[in-house]
């Protein structure tokens, strides 16, 4: 499944989709965000049904970044049925992200 780019108008719809969604709060100027991009692309191709990845540019969506306490990028937040269930901050390895998906899914 491809990564979905979201913004303030599609955010609520995305996190309320019923899927377990990892939202990557990123910035285009952020070096670690650029390094995380290919990792998330690879993961998105391996996710089972019911799991998804979305990206949200914090510079274009400041109110949402503030709402979810994004103080540094990249910050990844897991959502299910509109609720934030977990957060990862900084560049992460592929397996750590996959393990976090499984851990949050089991909650």
C-alpha positions in Angstrom: 0.0 0.0 0.0 1.3 3.4 -0.9 2.0 6.1 1.7 -0.7 8.7 1.8 0.1 12.4 2.0 -2.4 14.1 4.3 -3.1 17.6 5.5 -5.5 19.4 7.8 -8.5 18.5 5.5 -7.8 14.8 5.3 -6.2 14.2 8.7 -9.4 13.3 10.6 -10.7 11.1 7.8 -7.4 9.2 7.7 -7.1 8.6 11.5 -10.7 7.6 11.7 -10.6 5.2 8.8 -10.7 2.1 11.1 -7.2 1.1 10.1 -4.2 1.3 12.4 -2.4 4.3 10.9 1.1 5.5 11.5 1.3 9.2 10.8 4.8 10.5 10.1 5.0 14.1 11.1 7.9 15.4 9.0 9.6 18.5 7.5 11.0 18.8 4.0 14.2 20.4 5.5 14.8 17.6 8.0 17.7 15.2 7.2 16.5 12.3 9.4 13.1 12.7 7.9 14.6 12.2 4.4 16.4 9.1 5.7 13.2 7.7 7.2 11.2 8.1 4.0 12.6 5.1 2.1 12.2 3.0 5.3 8.6 3.9 5.5 8.1 3.3 1.8 9.5 -0.2 2.2 7.4 -0.9 5.2 4.2 0.3 3.4 4.7 -2.3 0.8 4.8 -5.1 3.4 1.9 -4.0 5.7 -1.1 -6.3 6.0 -4.6 -5.1 5.4 -5.8 -2.9 8.2 -2.5 -1.0 8.6 -1.4 2.1 6.8 1.2 4.9 6.8 0.5 8.6 6.2 2.8 11.6 6.1 2.0 15.1 7.3 4.2 18.1 6.7 4.5 20.0 10.0 5.4 23.3 8.3 2.1 23.2 6.4 0.0 21.9 9.3 1.3 23.7 12.4 -1.9 23.4 14.4 -1.9 19.6 14.0 1.7 19.3 15.0 1.1 21.3 18.1 -2.1 19.3 19.0 -0.1 16.1 19.1 3.0 17.5 20.9 5.4 17.3 18.0 8.5 19.0 19.3 11.0 17.4 16.9 10.9 15.6 13.6 10.5 13.0 12.6 7.8 12.1 15.0 5.6 9.1 14.2 2.2 8.7 16.0 0.0 5.6 15.8 -3.7 6.2 15.5 -6.7 3.8 15.6 -10.3 5.1 15.5 -9.1 8.6 16.0 -7.1 8.0 19.1 -3.3 8.4 19.4 -2.0 5.1 20.8 1.8 5.5 20.7 4.6 7.7 19.5 8.1 7.2 18.2 10.5 10.1 18.0 13.6 10.3 15.7 14.9 8.1 13.0 14.0 4.5 13.6 15.1 1.2 12.1 12.7 -0.8 10.0 12.3 -3.6 12.5 11.7 -1.3 15.4 8.8 0.4 13.4 7.3 -3.0 12.5 7.6 -4.2 16.1 5.9 -1.0 17.3 3.0 -1.6 14.8 2.6 -5.1 16.3 2.7 -3.8 19.8 0.1 -1.1 19.2 -2.1 -3.5 17.3 -2.2 -5.8 20.3 -3.4 -3.0 22.6 
